[in-house]
Amino acid sequence: MIAKLCEACGGGCSVADHEQEYGQEPFNERKREVMQELAREIVREAGMHPDPERETKIEERKLEAEAMKTQVLISSGL
């Protein structure tokens, strides 16, 4: 039914623009939150959105590597 409606309006609208199919109730707030969290996890796993914790760990490792290089230079007397 939704596909027919989208064809009727040219396909430039979303599912939310159409009436609910018979017997289906709209998402309540809890369902919406769960769906949003699921979408965030999918995007995070797909690498489409940077993970702040991962980015922080990478930066920490870079700083540790630079500190080690500095220690080697200082201890070698260069």
N, C-alpha and C positions, 0 to 999 in steps of 0.2 A: 504494500500500500504506500509506504514512504517513497519507494522508487518512482511510483506513478505520480505522486505529488511533486517530486523534484523535477520530473520531466515536464510537468505542467507549468512549473514556474521558471523553467530554464536551467535548473540545476545550480543556481547560484546562492542557495540558501542552506541553512543547517537543519538538522533533524529537529532542533528546538523550535524552529519556525513553524512546524506543522503540528496538527492535533495529535494527541496520543492515540495509539491504536486501542481498540476496544479491549478492556480487561487489564490494561497495563496502568499502573499508577506512576506518577512522576517520582523522580529520585527525592528522597528526603535528605536532610542535611548530613546525616551520618553516612549514607551511601555516597553522597557527593564527596565527602572528605576521604573516604576509603578509595574511591576512584582516582582522586587527585594524588593521593600518596602512591598508589600503584603506578600511575603515569610518571611520577617523579622517579621512582625506582627503575622503571624501564628506561627512561631517558638517561639516568645515571649509569646504568649497566651498559647501555649502548655507547657510552662515551660522548654523547651529544651535549652534555652539560658538565662542566668541570666539577669535581668533588672537592670541596674546600679542605677536608681533612687530608685527602691524598696529596693535594697541592702543597699543603703545609709540611707534610712529611718529606716530600721531594725537596723542598727548599731547605729543610733542616739537614738533610743528607748532603746537599751541595755545600752548605756552610761548614759542616764537619769535614768534608773533603778539603776545602780551602784551608781550614785551620790546620789540618794534618800537613798539607803542603808547606804552610808557613813554618810549622815546627821543624820539618825536615830542613828547610833552608836555614833556619836559625841555628840548629844543632850542627849543621855541616860547615857553618862559618861563611857562607856566601853572602 
